[in-house]
């Protein structure tokens, strides 16, 4: 399982440092790693991030020991799933204006029994997978 460096920093009593990407630029991830950032965030609402770019960003950041989180373009479950299946370890939804919208976002991120996320292949199965549920619920 790939560790979430943001959660690890919080457990150590410190705030994680997160480098924001507005467009796909792998060299920026390398620079962020060399100066000590914990994670990368991508802005899928305001920036253009094709599926292949998300894959490459996650691979590069994970190779340097950094997590990747994202603001997704919209709050549709299929869109959230697309990001998570590629290796994104945390999601921010744009324009959440109610408790119901926040719950729908959480449901789209978590597998049953905790949420409604559909199971798929890809990098996203390296974290938040069935192992987590087995450990929590036996």
C-alpha positions in Angstrom: 0.0 0.0 0.0 1.3 3.5 -0.9 1.4 5.8 2.2 -0.4 9.2 2.2 2.4 11.7 3.0 -0.1 14.3 4.1 -1.6 12.1 6.7 1.9 11.0 7.8 3.0 14.6 8.3 -0.1 15.3 10.4 0.6 12.2 12.5 4.1 13.7 13.1 2.4 16.9 14.4 3.3 19.0 11.4 1.5 20.5 8.5 2.3 18.9 5.1 3.8 21.1 2.4 1.9 20.7 -0.8 3.0 22.1 -4.2 0.2 23.2 -6.5 0.2 22.4 -10.2 -2.0 24.4 -12.5 -1.0 22.4 -15.6 0.8 19.1 -16.3 4.5 19.7 -15.8 6.5 16.8 -14.6 9.7 18.8 -14.1 7.9 20.9 -11.5 7.2 17.7 -9.5 10.9 16.9 -9.6 11.8 20.4 -8.4 9.2 20.2 -5.6 10.6 16.9 -4.5 14.2 18.2 -4.4 13.2 21.1 -2.2 11.3 18.9 0.2 7.6 19.2 -0.5 5.4 16.3 0.9 2.8 16.2 -1.8 1.4 17.6 -5.1 -2.0 19.0 -5.7 -3.5 19.4 -9.1 -6.4 21.7 -10.0 -8.7 19.8 -12.3 -11.3 22.5 -12.1 -9.2 25.4 -13.5 -6.4 23.5 -15.2 -6.4 21.0 -18.0 -5.4 17.5 -16.8 -6.0 14.7 -19.3 -6.2 11.2 -18.0 -2.7 10.3 -19.2 -1.3 13.4 -17.5 -2.9 12.4 -14.2 -1.3 9.0 -14.5 2.1 10.5 -15.2 1.8 13.0 -12.4 1.0 10.3 -9.9 3.8 8.0 -11.1 6.3 10.7 -10.9 5.3 12.1 -7.5 5.0 8.6 -6.0 8.4 7.8 -7.3 9.7 10.7 -5.3 7.8 9.6 -2.2 5.1 12.3 -2.6 1.3 11.9 -2.5 -1.0 13.5 -5.0 -4.3 15.2 -4.2 -6.7 17.0 -6.6 -9.5 19.4 -6.9 -11.7 17.5 -9.4 -13.4 19.4 -12.3 -16.9 18.7 -10.9 -18.6 16.6 -8.3 -19.9 13.8 -10.5 -19.1 10.4 -9.1 -17.7 9.1 -12.4 -15.3 12.1 -12.5 -14.1 11.5 -9.0 -13.6 7.8 -9.7 -11.5 8.7 -12.8 -9.1 10.7 -10.6 -9.0 8.2 -7.8 -8.4 5.2 -10.1 -5.4 7.0 -11.5 -3.7 7.3 -8.1 -5.0 10.5 -6.5 -5.0 10.0 -2.8 -7.3 12.9 -1.7 -10.1 14.8 -3.4 -11.4 18.3 -3.0 -14.8 18.9 -4.7 -15.5 22.3 -6.2 -18.5 24.4 -5.1 -19.8 22.2 -2.2 -22.7 24.2 -0.9 -24.6 21.7 1.3 -24.2 18.8 3.6 -25.9 16.6 1.0 -23.3 17.6 -1.6 -20.4 16.9 0.9 -21.9 13.5 1.6 -22.2 12.7 -2.1 -18.5 13.6 -2.5 -17.5 11.4 0.4 -19.6 8.6 -0.9 -17.9 8.8 -4.3 -14.5 8.5 -2.7 -15.0 5.6 -0.4 -15.7 1.9 -1.2 -18.7 0.2 0.4 -19.5 -0.2 3.3 -18.3 3.3 4.0 -19.3 4.8 0.7 -20.5 4.1 -2.8 -17.4 4.2 -4.9 -17.2 1.5 -7.6 -14.3 -0.9 -7.6 -12.0 -0.7 -10.6 -8.5 -1.5 -11.6 -5.5 0.8 -11.9 -3.2 2.7 -9.6 -6.1 3.6 -7.2 -6.3 0.1 -5.9 -2.9 0.6 -4.2 -4.7 2.6 -1.5 -8.2 2.7 0.0 -8.7 -0.8 -1.2 -10.4 -3.9 0.3 -7.5 -4.3 2.7 -8.5 -1.2 4.5 -12.1 -2.5 5.0 -10.8 -5.9 6.0 -8.5 -4.4 8.7 -11.3 -2.1 9.9 -14.3 -4.5 9.8 -12.6 -7.9 9.8 
